[in-house]
Amino acid sequence: MLGENHALFIEFPEMQEKIRDLKSQDENFKAMSDRYHELDHKIRGLECTNIPTEDHHFTQLKMERLQLKDKLHSILTN
């Protein structure tokens, strides 16, 4: 769905406490989650306002967000 919020707390509601803990204790996790949030916000903004963007660029943003989500999920589940 266009404009859907993919924030980590929404994607992984059962891990909210662990997300908070890692963001305050692990600089690498915090940096990755901040970048994930930045990408999600940018993608949603593009989707909601129909700002023209070339398909390749838009696809790259979504792929980076997905890769970060996978890395963050891996950290959360280990």
C-alpha positions in Angstrom: 0.0 0.0 0.0 1.3 3.4 -0.9 2.3 5.7 2.0 2.2 2.9 4.5 4.4 3.5 7.6 7.1 0.9 8.0 8.5 2.1 11.3 10.4 -0.5 13.3 7.9 -0.4 16.1 5.1 -1.1 13.6 7.1 -3.8 11.7 8.2 -5.6 14.9 5.7 -4.6 17.6 6.7 -7.5 19.8 10.3 -6.2 20.0 9.6 -2.6 21.0 11.5 -2.9 24.3 14.5 -4.5 22.6 14.5 -1.9 19.9 14.6 0.9 22.5 17.3 -0.9 24.5 19.5 -1.4 21.4 19.1 2.1 20.2 20.4 3.4 23.5 23.2 0.8 24.0 24.4 0.0 20.5 25.7 2.8 18.3 25.7 0.7 15.2 22.1 -0.4 15.7 21.1 3.2 16.4 22.8 4.4 13.2 21.2 1.7 11.1 17.7 2.3 12.6 18.1 6.1 12.1 18.9 5.5 8.4 16.0 3.1 8.1 13.7 5.7 9.6 15.1 8.3 7.2 14.5 6.1 4.2 11.0 5.1 5.3 10.1 8.8 5.7 11.5 9.7 2.3 9.8 6.8 0.5 6.4 7.6 2.2 6.8 11.2 1.3 7.4 10.4 -2.4 4.5 8.0 -2.5 2.1 10.4 -0.8 2.9 13.5 -2.8 3.5 11.8 -6.2 6.8 13.7 -6.5 8.3 12.5 -9.8 11.2 10.2 -9.2 12.9 7.9 -11.7 11.9 4.3 -11.1 15.5 3.2 -10.6 16.1 5.8 -7.9 12.9 4.9 -6.1 13.7 1.2 -6.4 17.1 1.8 -4.9 15.6 3.6 -1.9 13.2 0.8 -1.3 15.9 -1.9 -1.7 18.2 -0.1 0.8 15.3 0.1 3.3 14.6 -3.6 2.9 18.2 -4.6 3.3 18.4 -2.5 6.5 15.2 -4.0 7.8 16.7 -7.5 7.3 19.9 -6.5 9.1 18.0 -4.9 12.0 15.7 -8.0 12.3 18.8 -10.2 12.4 20.3 -8.2 15.2 16.9 -8.2 17.1 16.5 -11.9 16.9 20.1 -12.9 17.9 
